[in-house]
């Protein structure tokens, strides 16, 4: 941040803005220090200055937002209810869904407000966090660039982890179907992860969010069909709810929270979607794109989780489609459609980390090599996510760990902290209710982060150890049989 002594203005170099701000950024008029006159000017409206080459309609933005939240997570909800119980799961889904929606709201609202102060038409997630510190309390301003960089790298890691989950999901569903028709050539999940490489590399070469709308629309259609088929099997011969646990052990609740956060959070897609809207005023408010999308998401997640757990109980798997009959054509169709829906969703989720990676690298690469560099980076990112997915192909534990480590911190903790910082000098409401509200959200996030991570890693180590023990026992048994012969 540099000082212009002649004009008494502040120039924000850190956010690539050449706009001159008043010495007190809280005022919207320009105050000339060399004169007693105050020049009143119209408040900066970021929406008027946005120039998007391919703007999305409100309907298109709603489709993107639904697709970012309605992915493989919806079919993991019965497994989440297994860790909470019917009653605790139903109430917990509503509470966590409301908190996730509120966190998205405060993030977008903060972004729009700091855009006015920085006189920028739009900001991403990381830019918003940096700008909130830059215009926040003086003691925190030196940390603005660190916050921006940290969120950038954390968001990239978050979505790359989510993409690994998607690959495992696609692979397991295809394996469930193809194993029935090719019993003599049953391949491991790792092989099916590798087979997703070529189609994912191709679809991830699409670089414009507007051109991903058809894929999102097709994925939503597949999702609705799969949802209908899955619910048909769930409601067919539904057991008595009294046979299921109403409230599970409290030690399992962190896994429930982690799974629900993973399923619902689309925090990284929110800012790109809002920034590329033709009418961004329609994103917030009532009804608004955000409220409509999250109402649909929370309702569907609660229904699938509640009745899916009643149907399959503690035998429910990481994706409820994997519990459907293996040799029934209708259930096989549901598995294939859901795998294809997640395949198309992959490209939308891939947009977020790729945008961050390219923003860090494009200035360091000659313009003539931009195209080949984009192709290479996108291909390498897909190859890396496929390799990680093949190394850790346990779907349920992968979902729990990703939700606990990444999305609880970025989806809940970061918006709460940024909202507190942004409003610190502007007022925290009567009795500081905004501060207490954000502390409550932060505590939930930290609980999911530490408890969820510990429980997930412990389960992974236990399963990993048992797998190797079983392999050792098999080798010992084979040795004994050989010696006997």
Residue, then its C-alpha position, 0 to 999 in steps of 0.5 A: x500500500x503506497x501513499x500519494x502525498x500530493x493528492x492525499x490518496x491511497x493506491x491499492x497495489x496489492x489488488x491490481x487496482x489503480x483507483x484512488x480512494x479517500x483517506x478514510x475508505x469508509x466514506x464514499x465521497x472523495x475528500x481533497x486534503x489540499x482544499x476545504x471543499x468536499x467533492x461529492x461523487x456517486x458511490x461506486x457500483x461494482x455491478x455497473x462496472x462488470x464486463x463479463x464476456x460470457x455472462x450467465x443468466x440467473x437460471x444458468x447460475x442456479x443450475x451451476x449452483x445446484x450442480x456444485x452442491x448436488x453431487x456424489x454427496x447426496x448419495x452419501x447422506x444415508x451413511x451420514x445418518x448412520x453416524x447420527x441416527x434418524x432424529x439427530x440426523x434430520x435435525x442436524x441436516x437442517x442446522x448444518x444446511x442453514x449454517x452453510x447457506x449463511x456462510x455463503x451469504x456472508x462471504x458474497x455480501x462481504x465481497x460485494x461490500x469490499x468491492x465498493x471500497x476497493x472500487x473493483x467490479x468483482x473479487x474471488x474468494x481469496x481476493x475477498x479475504x485479502x481485501x477484508x483484512x486490507x480494509x479491516x482493523x489496522x493491526x491486521x492489514x499487513x496480513x492481507x496478502x498472506x490471507x489471500x495467498x493462504x486461501x488460494x492454496x487451501x482452496x486448490x487443495x480442497x477441490x483437488x481432494x473433492x475431485x479425487x472423491x469424484x473419481x472413486x465414486x465414478x469407478x465404484x459405480x462402474x465396477x458394480x455394474x460391469x462386474x455383473x456382466x464380466x465376472x471372469x474379468x473383474x477389475x479392481x477399483x484402482x483399474x476403473x479409476x485409471x479408465x476415467x483418465x481419458x474422458x476426464x482429460x478431454x472434458x476438462x479442456x473446456x475453459x469457459x464456465x458458460x460452455x459448461x452449462x449444457x454439461x451441468x444441465x445434462x448432469x442434473x437430468x441424470x441426477x434426477x432420474x437416478x434420484x427417482x430410481x434410488x428412491x423407488x428402491x428405498x421406499x420399496x418394502x421400507x422397514x419400520x423406522x423403530x428398527x433404526x437408531x434414533x440418536x447415535x453415539x456422540x463420538x460419531x457425530x463429527x463424521x456426520x458433520x464432516x459428511x454433510x459439510x462435504x456434501x453441501x459445500x460449494x464455497x469455491x464455486x459460489x464466487x465464480x458463479x456470482x461474478x459471471x452473472x448477468x444480473x448479480x443483484x439476483x444472487x442474494x435476497x429473497x428468494x434469490x438464486x442462493x436461497x432457492x438453490x440451498x432450499x432444494x439442496x437441504x430438502x433433497x439431502x434430508x430426504x435421501x439421508x433419512x429414508x436411505x438409513x431406514x432402508x439399509x441401516x448400518x449396512x449402508x455404504x459410502x454411496x447408497x447406489x452401491x446398496x442397490x441390487x447388483x443384477x437388476x437392470x433398473x438399479x444398474x441404470x441408476x448407477x451408470x447415470x449417477x456415474x455419468x452425472x458426476x463425470x460431467x460435474x467433475x469439469x465444473x468443480x475442476x474450474x475452481x482449482x484451475x482458475x487459481x493455478x492459472x492465475x498464479x502462473x499465467x504472468x510467468x509464461x509467455x503469451x505464445x505458450x499460454x494455450x499449450x501450458x493450459x492443456x499441459x497443466x489441466x492434463x497434469x492436474x487430472x492425472x494427479x487426481x486419478x493417481x491419488x484416487x487409485x491410491x486411496x479408493x475407500x469412498x466413505x472415509x475419503x469423503x469424511x476426511x475431505x469434509x473434515x479437513x478442507x471444507x469445514x475450515x474453508x466453508x465455515x471457519x473462513x467466512x465466519x472469521x472474514x465476516x468478523x474482521x470486516x464488521x469489526x470497525x463497522x459494528x457487530x450489532x446489538x450486544x455484539x451478536x454478530x461476533x457471538x454468532x461467528x464464534x459459534x460457527x467457528x466452534x462447529x468448524x473446529x469440532x468437525x476439523x479436529x474430531x472428524x479428522x481424528x476419527x477418519x484417520x483412525x478408521x483408515x489406519x484400522x482398515x489399512x492395518x486389517x487389510x494387510x493383516x488379512x493379506x498376511x494371513x492369506x499368504x500364511x494359509x497358502x504356504x501351509x497348504x503348499x507345505x502340506x502337499 
